[in-house]
Amino acid sequence: MKISFDEFNIKNVNHTSEFYNLNIEWLETYFYVEDHDKKVLNNPKKYIIDKGGVILFVLLDNAVIGTVALMPTLSKDIYELTKMAIKPNLRGKKIGQKLMTKVLKLAKVKKINKLILYSNSKLINAIHLYKKFNFKEIDVDKFSPYERANIKMELII
């Protein structure tokens, strides 16, 4: 399977619908779509790109099959790894690992010192992936934007 990557930019603004659809699928499968999700997914340019973040897309034959975002936090050198999703029929094929490798290289280029993420213990495969890439579990703080989050992890880069 030959995959490639693409960053959100003015040329591929049409990927916005794929970013939305991929994330809505897993949210509705495992949880529900929270208000914070709705804001970010309905306007990723405003909440991610315009604030200095990045959205990566995984492409297979020029079709979007996965995505992840690096969203700035209030601290300029800490970003949230968020909105990671792979098409359901392609999960388990190591696409998430390739996407993580790519996004971590990008984080180094952007001189990001720390990545954080919020997740849920129900997402066993996702937690396994994060641990494989050396994310460490830390206490979930009261500032979590997600009600479903019962796990917070960080990676010092």
C-alpha positions as CSV (number, residue, x, y, z in Angstrom):
1,M,0.0,0.0,0.0
2,K,1.6,3.2,-1.2
3,I,0.5,6.2,0.9
4,S,1.5,9.8,0.8
5,F,1.0,12.9,3.0
6,D,-0.4,16.3,2.5
7,E,-0.6,19.4,4.7
8,F,-3.7,21.6,4.9
9,N,-3.0,24.6,2.7
10,I,-4.8,26.8,0.3
11,K,-4.6,24.2,-2.5
12,N,-6.3,21.5,-0.5
13,V,-8.9,23.4,1.4
14,N,-11.3,20.8,0.0
15,H,-9.8,18.3,2.5
16,T,-11.8,20.1,5.2
17,S,-14.8,17.9,4.6
18,E,-12.6,14.7,4.9
19,F,-11.2,16.1,8.2
20,Y,-14.7,16.6,9.5
21,N,-16.1,13.2,8.2
22,L,-13.2,11.1,9.4
23,N,-13.5,12.5,12.9
24,I,-17.2,12.5,13.2
25,E,-17.2,8.8,12.3
26,W,-15.1,7.7,15.2
27,L,-16.6,10.2,17.7
28,E,-20.1,8.9,16.9
29,T,-18.9,5.3,17.0
30,Y,-17.3,5.5,20.4
31,F,-18.8,8.6,22.1
32,Y,-20.7,11.6,20.9
33,V,-19.7,14.9,19.3
34,E,-19.0,17.5,22.0
35,D,-19.3,21.2,21.5
36,H,-15.5,21.7,21.4
37,D,-15.3,19.0,18.6
38,K,-18.1,20.8,16.6
39,K,-16.2,24.1,16.8
40,V,-12.9,22.7,15.7
41,L,-14.2,20.3,13.1
42,N,-16.6,22.9,11.5
43,N,-13.8,25.5,11.2
44,P,-10.3,23.9,11.4
45,K,-8.8,26.9,9.6
46,K,-9.8,29.2,12.4
47,Y,-9.1,27.0,15.3
48,I,-6.0,25.2,14.1
49,I,-4.3,26.7,11.0
50,D,-4.8,30.4,11.7
51,K,-3.3,29.9,15.2
52,G,-0.1,28.3,13.8
53,G,-1.2,24.7,13.8
54,V,-1.0,22.0,11.1
55,I,-3.4,19.4,9.8
56,L,-1.8,16.4,8.0
57,F,-3.7,14.1,5.7
58,V,-2.8,10.6,4.6
59,L,-3.6,10.0,1.0
60,L,-4.0,6.7,-0.9
61,D,-4.3,7.2,-4.6
62,N,-5.0,10.9,-3.9
63,A,-8.0,10.1,-1.7
64,V,-7.8,11.1,2.0
65,I,-7.8,8.1,4.3
66,G,-6.5,9.6,7.5
67,T,-5.7,12.8,9.3
68,V,-4.2,14.3,12.4
69,A,-3.7,17.8,13.7
70,L,-1.2,19.7,15.8
71,M,-3.2,22.4,17.5
72,P,-1.5,25.2,19.4
73,T,-2.2,25.6,23.1
74,L,-1.9,28.7,25.3
75,S,1.8,27.9,25.7
76,K,3.7,28.7,22.5
77,D,5.9,25.6,22.5
78,I,3.2,23.1,23.5
79,Y,0.8,21.7,21.0
80,E,-2.1,19.3,21.3
81,L,-2.0,16.2,19.1
82,T,-5.7,16.0,18.2
83,K,-8.3,14.8,15.7
84,M,-6.4,11.7,14.6
85,A,-8.5,9.4,12.5
86,I,-8.1,6.7,9.9
87,K,-10.9,5.3,7.7
88,P,-12.5,2.3,9.5
89,N,-11.8,-0.2,6.7
90,L,-8.1,0.7,6.7
91,R,-7.4,0.5,10.5
92,G,-4.9,-2.1,11.6
93,K,-2.7,-1.6,8.6
94,K,0.0,0.5,10.4
95,I,-1.2,3.7,8.7
96,G,-1.6,5.4,12.2
97,Q,2.1,4.5,12.9
98,K,3.2,6.1,9.6
99,L,1.1,9.2,10.4
100,M,2.6,9.4,13.9
101,T,6.1,9.2,12.5
102,K,5.3,12.0,10.0
103,V,3.7,14.3,12.5
104,L,6.5,13.9,15.0
105,K,9.1,14.8,12.4
106,L,6.9,17.9,11.6
107,A,6.8,18.8,15.3
108,K,10.6,18.7,15.4
109,V,10.8,21.0,12.4
110,K,8.3,23.4,14.0
111,K,10.5,23.3,17.2
112,I,7.6,22.1,19.3
113,N,8.9,21.1,22.8
114,K,6.0,19.1,24.0
115,L,2.9,17.4,22.6
116,I,-0.1,16.7,24.8
117,L,-3.2,14.7,23.9
118,Y,-6.5,13.8,25.5
119,S,-8.0,10.4,25.1
120,N,-10.2,7.8,26.7
121,S,-9.2,4.3,28.0
122,K,-11.9,2.8,25.8
123,L,-9.6,3.6,22.8
124,I,-7.2,0.7,23.5
125,N,-5.5,0.7,20.1
126,A,-5.0,4.5,20.1
127,I,-3.5,4.4,23.6
128,H,-1.2,1.5,22.5
129,L,0.0,3.6,19.5
130,Y,0.7,6.6,21.7
131,K,2.7,4.5,24.2
132,K,4.6,3.0,21.3
133,F,5.7,6.5,20.4
134,N,6.8,7.2,24.0
135,F,3.9,9.3,25.1
136,K,3.6,9.1,28.9
137,E,0.3,9.2,30.9
138,I,-0.1,12.2,33.1
139,D,-2.9,13.5,35.3
140,V,-5.9,14.9,33.4
141,D,-6.3,18.5,34.3
142,K,-9.4,20.4,35.0
143,F,-8.8,22.4,31.8
144,S,-9.5,19.5,29.5
145,P,-11.7,20.6,26.6
146,Y,-13.3,17.2,26.4
147,E,-15.8,15.6,28.7
148,R,-14.9,12.1,27.4
149,A,-11.2,12.5,28.3
150,N,-10.1,10.2,31.1
151,I,-6.5,10.0,30.0
152,K,-4.0,12.8,29.2
153,M,-0.6,12.0,27.7
154,E,2.5,14.0,26.9
155,L,5.6,13.6,24.8
156,I,8.7,15.8,25.4
157,I,10.3,16.2,22.0
